Amino acid sequence: MDHMDKLYIRVGIIVILASIFSTIYTSSMLLNSIEAVGTVTSYQENGTGGTTYYSVVTFKCCNDKEIEFVARTSTDPPRHAIGEKVPIRFDPANPEHARITHFFSLWRWEMIGVGIGLFFIYIMSGKLSRYIKQKNNE
């Protein structure tokens, strides 16, 4: 097994570990946050690599204080209509860091990371299997 093969296995493991830590962080946020309903009030453009749009959401939190935040996922066309009600979760101690609670908005990086990590490990496990068979035949 050459140096690049070992590097690919390490990359796969690192990406999976990063996904696990991200899953723990998101799960912790979900356990320690409050459900609410927000309203999409506008869009914020993301001009990197083509124009996509982040939803800008407002909601009322502690003591009827109105909070505004920008969604973490941008899409084209915009995922939500202005005026649309969306499910959110927020930490009462830090409500500005609220998140829209659609499945893909919460878990996209975890799914992508595990997929990439498993791909690297799958490809390298085939190479490793061939390497072991070759060594046993010598």
Number of C-alpha atoms within 10 A of each C-alpha: 11 7 7 10 17 13 13 17 21 15 16 24 18 14 21 22 16 17 22 15 13 16 17 13 12 15 13 11 16 17 11 12 18 15 15 16 17 25 21 22 17 16 19 14 15 15 9 7 6 8 12 18 20 23 25 19 27 21 23 15 18 10 6 8 10 12 16 19 19 20 21 14 18 19 14 12 11 16 13 20 15 15 12 12 16 19 13 20 21 22 18 14 9 9 21 17 16 27 26 24 19 11 8 12 14 18 16 12 15 22 15 14 20 19 16 17 23 17 15 20 21 14 14 20 14 11 14 17 11 13 14 12 11 10 9 8 7 5
